[in-house]
Amino acid sequence: MNVKTIAATCAIAFSLLLFSCDNQIGKKPTAKPAPQVKTNTTKKPAQQPKPAPPQAQKPAQKPSMMDDVNSVINYGTGATAIQAKKKMTEKLNKAQGQHDRQMQDALK
């Protein structure tokens, strides 16, 4: 390999590194709200408890470059198909077990 090829490869690797880090730069970590502590422990007899406010859903995070790379590797090596087969086998076994329990209960 000559110097130009090595320099081009390094430039590409560096730009990919900057691109993957660019997604994380400038994002502030979300702070968890502090737990509320009650200072008055006496109860008022006529008050109803207030309903909890609906919780805001977190926005879906964009998959990172490493997630994309890992999914391609898993697909290429066949790990994705194996995981899907395991999940379906577990679901079938669970359904068969429930059916068997129902049949045993019906026979009693």
PyMOL commands that place a pseudoatom at each C-alpha (Angstrom):
pseudoatom trace, name=CA, resn=MET, resi=1, chain=A, elem=C, hetatm=0, pos=[0.000, 0.000, 0.000]
pseudoatom trace, name=CA, resn=ASN, resi=2, chain=A, elem=C, hetatm=0, pos=[1.258, 3.409, -0.813]
pseudoatom trace, name=CA, resn=VAL, resi=3, chain=A, elem=C, hetatm=0, pos=[1.061, 6.565, 1.269]
pseudoatom trace, name=CA, resn=LYS, resi=4, chain=A, elem=C, hetatm=0, pos=[-1.954, 7.965, -0.603]
pseudoatom trace, name=CA, resn=THR, resi=5, chain=A, elem=C, hetatm=0, pos=[-4.006, 4.822, 0.073]
pseudoatom trace, name=CA, resn=ILE, resi=6, chain=A, elem=C, hetatm=0, pos=[-3.093, 4.840, 3.754]
pseudoatom trace, name=CA, resn=ALA, resi=7, chain=A, elem=C, hetatm=0, pos=[-3.912, 8.547, 4.047]
pseudoatom trace, name=CA, resn=ALA, resi=8, chain=A, elem=C, hetatm=0, pos=[-7.265, 8.064, 2.317]
pseudoatom trace, name=CA, resn=THR, resi=9, chain=A, elem=C, hetatm=0, pos=[-8.116, 5.125, 4.581]
pseudoatom trace, name=CA, resn=CYS, resi=10, chain=A, elem=C, hetatm=0, pos=[-7.208, 7.140, 7.672]
pseudoatom trace, name=CA, resn=ALA, resi=11, chain=A, elem=C, hetatm=0, pos=[-9.285, 10.092, 6.450]
pseudoatom trace, name=CA, resn=ILE, resi=12, chain=A, elem=C, hetatm=0, pos=[-12.308, 7.864, 5.869]
pseudoatom trace, name=CA, resn=ALA, resi=13, chain=A, elem=C, hetatm=0, pos=[-11.943, 6.216, 9.281]
pseudoatom trace, name=CA, resn=PHE, resi=14, chain=A, elem=C, hetatm=0, pos=[-11.587, 9.612, 10.952]
pseudoatom trace, name=CA, resn=SER, resi=15, chain=A, elem=C, hetatm=0, pos=[-14.644, 11.027, 9.182]
pseudoatom trace, name=CA, resn=LEU, resi=16, chain=A, elem=C, hetatm=0, pos=[-16.704, 7.973, 10.207]
pseudoatom trace, name=CA, resn=LEU, resi=17, chain=A, elem=C, hetatm=0, pos=[-15.558, 8.441, 13.780]
pseudoatom trace, name=CA, resn=LEU, resi=18, chain=A, elem=C, hetatm=0, pos=[-16.532, 12.111, 13.723]
pseudoatom trace, name=CA, resn=PHE, resi=19, chain=A, elem=C, hetatm=0, pos=[-19.887, 11.300, 12.132]
pseudoatom trace, name=CA, resn=SER, resi=20, chain=A, elem=C, hetatm=0, pos=[-20.713, 8.704, 14.780]
pseudoatom trace, name=CA, resn=CYS, resi=21, chain=A, elem=C, hetatm=0, pos=[-19.610, 11.041, 17.588]
pseudoatom trace, name=CA, resn=ASP, resi=22, chain=A, elem=C, hetatm=0, pos=[-21.515, 13.972, 16.064]
pseudoatom trace, name=CA, resn=ASN, resi=23, chain=A, elem=C, hetatm=0, pos=[-24.787, 12.315, 17.045]
pseudoatom trace, name=CA, resn=GLN, resi=24, chain=A, elem=C, hetatm=0, pos=[-23.746, 12.438, 20.707]
pseudoatom trace, name=CA, resn=ILE, resi=25, chain=A, elem=C, hetatm=0, pos=[-22.151, 15.894, 20.840]
pseudoatom trace, name=CA, resn=GLY, resi=26, chain=A, elem=C, hetatm=0, pos=[-24.356, 18.628, 22.212]
pseudoatom trace, name=CA, resn=LYS, resi=27, chain=A, elem=C, hetatm=0, pos=[-26.984, 16.347, 23.687]
pseudoatom trace, name=CA, resn=LYS, resi=28, chain=A, elem=C, hetatm=0, pos=[-27.597, 16.998, 27.338]
pseudoatom trace, name=CA, resn=PRO, resi=29, chain=A, elem=C, hetatm=0, pos=[-28.295, 13.992, 29.532]
pseudoatom trace, name=CA, resn=THR, resi=30, chain=A, elem=C, hetatm=0, pos=[-31.818, 13.977, 30.838]
pseudoatom trace, name=CA, resn=ALA, resi=31, chain=A, elem=C, hetatm=0, pos=[-31.965, 14.556, 34.573]
pseudoatom trace, name=CA, resn=LYS, resi=32, chain=A, elem=C, hetatm=0, pos=[-34.287, 12.440, 36.666]
pseudoatom trace, name=CA, resn=PRO, resi=33, chain=A, elem=C, hetatm=0, pos=[-36.701, 14.423, 38.802]
pseudoatom trace, name=CA, resn=ALA, resi=34, chain=A, elem=C, hetatm=0, pos=[-35.941, 14.388, 42.505]
pseudoatom trace, name=CA, resn=PRO, resi=35, chain=A, elem=C, hetatm=0, pos=[-38.333, 12.257, 44.557]
pseudoatom trace, name=CA, resn=GLN, resi=36, chain=A, elem=C, hetatm=0, pos=[-40.911, 14.278, 46.437]
pseudoatom trace, name=CA, resn=VAL, resi=37, chain=A, elem=C, hetatm=0, pos=[-40.818, 13.978, 50.202]
pseudoatom trace, name=CA, resn=LYS, resi=38, chain=A, elem=C, hetatm=0, pos=[-43.921, 14.653, 52.261]
pseudoatom trace, name=CA, resn=THR, resi=39, chain=A, elem=C, hetatm=0, pos=[-43.273, 16.747, 55.326]
pseudoatom trace, name=CA, resn=ASN, resi=40, chain=A, elem=C, hetatm=0, pos=[-46.785, 16.660, 56.765]
pseudoatom trace, name=CA, resn=THR, resi=41, chain=A, elem=C, hetatm=0, pos=[-47.904, 13.150, 57.691]
pseudoatom trace, name=CA, resn=THR, resi=42, chain=A, elem=C, hetatm=0, pos=[-51.409, 13.999, 58.903]
pseudoatom trace, name=CA, resn=LYS, resi=43, chain=A, elem=C, hetatm=0, pos=[-54.255, 13.050, 56.600]
pseudoatom trace, name=CA, resn=LYS, resi=44, chain=A, elem=C, hetatm=0, pos=[-57.272, 15.128, 55.798]
pseudoatom trace, name=CA, resn=PRO, resi=45, chain=A, elem=C, hetatm=0, pos=[-60.355, 12.886, 55.899]
pseudoatom trace, name=CA, resn=ALA, resi=46, chain=A, elem=C, hetatm=0, pos=[-62.432, 14.341, 53.034]
pseudoatom trace, name=CA, resn=GLN, resi=47, chain=A, elem=C, hetatm=0, pos=[-59.769, 14.548, 50.287]
pseudoatom trace, name=CA, resn=GLN, resi=48, chain=A, elem=C, hetatm=0, pos=[-59.588, 12.121, 47.391]
pseudoatom trace, name=CA, resn=PRO, resi=49, chain=A, elem=C, hetatm=0, pos=[-56.154, 11.180, 46.069]
pseudoatom trace, name=CA, resn=LYS, resi=50, chain=A, elem=C, hetatm=0, pos=[-55.235, 13.092, 42.945]
pseudoatom trace, name=CA, resn=PRO, resi=51, chain=A, elem=C, hetatm=0, pos=[-54.697, 11.044, 39.798]
pseudoatom trace, name=CA, resn=ALA, resi=52, chain=A, elem=C, hetatm=0, pos=[-51.112, 10.857, 38.664]
pseudoatom trace, name=CA, resn=PRO, resi=53, chain=A, elem=C, hetatm=0, pos=[-50.295, 12.985, 35.613]
pseudoatom trace, name=CA, resn=PRO, resi=54, chain=A, elem=C, hetatm=0, pos=[-49.676, 10.949, 32.461]
pseudoatom trace, name=CA, resn=GLN, resi=55, chain=A, elem=C, hetatm=0, pos=[-46.031, 10.210, 31.943]
pseudoatom trace, name=CA, resn=ALA, resi=56, chain=A, elem=C, hetatm=0, pos=[-44.461, 11.571, 28.802]
pseudoatom trace, name=CA, resn=GLN, resi=57, chain=A, elem=C, hetatm=0, pos=[-43.093, 8.921, 26.525]
pseudoatom trace, name=CA, resn=LYS, resi=58, chain=A, elem=C, hetatm=0, pos=[-39.429, 9.116, 25.710]
pseudoatom trace, name=CA, resn=PRO, resi=59, chain=A, elem=C, hetatm=0, pos=[-38.688, 9.720, 22.045]
pseudoatom trace, name=CA, resn=ALA, resi=60, chain=A, elem=C, hetatm=0, pos=[-37.298, 6.714, 20.264]
pseudoatom trace, name=CA, resn=GLN, resi=61, chain=A, elem=C, hetatm=0, pos=[-33.547, 6.859, 20.033]
pseudoatom trace, name=CA, resn=LYS, resi=62, chain=A, elem=C, hetatm=0, pos=[-31.929, 6.602, 16.656]
pseudoatom trace, name=CA, resn=PRO, resi=63, chain=A, elem=C, hetatm=0, pos=[-29.926, 3.414, 16.294]
pseudoatom trace, name=CA, resn=SER, resi=64, chain=A, elem=C, hetatm=0, pos=[-26.236, 4.125, 16.438]
pseudoatom trace, name=CA, resn=MET, resi=65, chain=A, elem=C, hetatm=0, pos=[-23.752, 3.123, 13.804]
pseudoatom trace, name=CA, resn=MET, resi=66, chain=A, elem=C, hetatm=0, pos=[-22.572, 0.230, 16.000]
pseudoatom trace, name=CA, resn=ASP, resi=67, chain=A, elem=C, hetatm=0, pos=[-26.152, -1.079, 16.207]
pseudoatom trace, name=CA, resn=ASP, resi=68, chain=A, elem=C, hetatm=0, pos=[-26.356, -1.009, 12.420]
pseudoatom trace, name=CA, resn=VAL, resi=69, chain=A, elem=C, hetatm=0, pos=[-23.018, -2.771, 12.056]
pseudoatom trace, name=CA, resn=ASN, resi=70, chain=A, elem=C, hetatm=0, pos=[-23.960, -5.412, 14.633]
pseudoatom trace, name=CA, resn=SER, resi=71, chain=A, elem=C, hetatm=0, pos=[-27.283, -6.103, 12.937]
pseudoatom trace, name=CA, resn=VAL, resi=72, chain=A, elem=C, hetatm=0, pos=[-25.560, -6.589, 9.579]
pseudoatom trace, name=CA, resn=ILE, resi=73, chain=A, elem=C, hetatm=0, pos=[-23.007, -8.926, 11.151]
pseudoatom trace, name=CA, resn=ASN, resi=74, chain=A, elem=C, hetatm=0, pos=[-25.737, -10.907, 12.924]
pseudoatom trace, name=CA, resn=TYR, resi=75, chain=A, elem=C, hetatm=0, pos=[-27.687, -11.222, 9.681]
pseudoatom trace, name=CA, resn=GLY, resi=76, chain=A, elem=C, hetatm=0, pos=[-24.596, -12.287, 7.741]
pseudoatom trace, name=CA, resn=THR, resi=77, chain=A, elem=C, hetatm=0, pos=[-23.572, -14.939, 10.250]
pseudoatom trace, name=CA, resn=GLY, resi=78, chain=A, elem=C, hetatm=0, pos=[-27.097, -16.297, 10.600]
pseudoatom trace, name=CA, resn=ALA, resi=79, chain=A, elem=C, hetatm=0, pos=[-27.535, -15.234, 14.210]
pseudoatom trace, name=CA, resn=THR, resi=80, chain=A, elem=C, hetatm=0, pos=[-30.697, -13.305, 13.355]
pseudoatom trace, name=CA, resn=ALA, resi=81, chain=A, elem=C, hetatm=0, pos=[-32.371, -16.388, 11.897]
pseudoatom trace, name=CA, resn=ILE, resi=82, chain=A, elem=C, hetatm=0, pos=[-31.335, -18.489, 14.896]
pseudoatom trace, name=CA, resn=GLN, resi=83, chain=A, elem=C, hetatm=0, pos=[-32.755, -15.929, 17.339]
pseudoatom trace, name=CA, resn=ALA, resi=84, chain=A, elem=C, hetatm=0, pos=[-36.030, -15.772, 15.394]
pseudoatom trace, name=CA, resn=LYS, resi=85, chain=A, elem=C, hetatm=0, pos=[-36.267, -19.572, 15.390]
pseudoatom trace, name=CA, resn=LYS, resi=86, chain=A, elem=C, hetatm=0, pos=[-35.638, -19.703, 19.157]
pseudoatom trace, name=CA, resn=LYS, resi=87, chain=A, elem=C, hetatm=0, pos=[-38.355, -17.110, 19.820]
pseudoatom trace, name=CA, resn=MET, resi=88, chain=A, elem=C, hetatm=0, pos=[-40.897, -18.971, 17.687]
pseudoatom trace, name=CA, resn=THR, resi=89, chain=A, elem=C, hetatm=0, pos=[-39.996, -22.297, 19.329]
pseudoatom trace, name=CA, resn=GLU, resi=90, chain=A, elem=C, hetatm=0, pos=[-40.462, -20.751, 22.782]
pseudoatom trace, name=CA, resn=LYS, resi=91, chain=A, elem=C, hetatm=0, pos=[-43.853, -19.332, 21.777]
pseudoatom trace, name=CA, resn=LEU, resi=92, chain=A, elem=C, hetatm=0, pos=[-44.960, -22.690, 20.393]
pseudoatom trace, name=CA, resn=ASN, resi=93, chain=A, elem=C, hetatm=0, pos=[-43.789, -24.538, 23.504]
pseudoatom trace, name=CA, resn=LYS, resi=94, chain=A, elem=C, hetatm=0, pos=[-45.601, -22.036, 25.726]
pseudoatom trace, name=CA, resn=ALA, resi=95, chain=A, elem=C, hetatm=0, pos=[-48.825, -22.420, 23.740]
pseudoatom trace, name=CA, resn=GLN, resi=96, chain=A, elem=C, hetatm=0, pos=[-48.499, -26.215, 23.819]
pseudoatom trace, name=CA, resn=GLY, resi=97, chain=A, elem=C, hetatm=0, pos=[-47.924, -26.143, 27.583]
pseudoatom trace, name=CA, resn=GLN, resi=98, chain=A, elem=C, hetatm=0, pos=[-51.012, -23.997, 28.135]
pseudoatom trace, name=CA, resn=HIS, resi=99, chain=A, elem=C, hetatm=0, pos=[-53.067, -26.324, 25.972]
pseudoatom trace, name=CA, resn=ASP, resi=100, chain=A, elem=C, hetatm=0, pos=[-51.801, -29.362, 27.866]
pseudoatom trace, name=CA, resn=ARG, resi=101, chain=A, elem=C, hetatm=0, pos=[-52.664, -27.737, 31.223]
pseudoatom trace, name=CA, resn=GLN, resi=102, chain=A, elem=C, hetatm=0, pos=[-56.157, -26.891, 29.977]
pseudoatom trace, name=CA, resn=MET, resi=103, chain=A, elem=C, hetatm=0, pos=[-56.673, -30.479, 28.822]
pseudoatom trace, name=CA, resn=GLN, resi=104, chain=A, elem=C, hetatm=0, pos=[-55.477, -31.845, 32.171]
pseudoatom trace, name=CA, resn=ASP, resi=105, chain=A, elem=C, hetatm=0, pos=[-57.832, -29.489, 34.025]
pseudoatom trace, name=CA, resn=ALA, resi=106, chain=A, elem=C, hetatm=0, pos=[-60.728, -30.529, 31.787]
pseudoatom trace, name=CA, resn=LEU, resi=107, chain=A, elem=C, hetatm=0, pos=[-60.066, -34.223, 32.479]
pseudoatom trace, name=CA, resn=LYS, resi=108, chain=A, elem=C, hetatm=0, pos=[-60.179, -33.722, 36.269]
for i in range(1, 108): cmd.bond("trace and resi %d" % i, "trace and resi %d" % (i + 1))
show_as sticks, trace
zoom trace
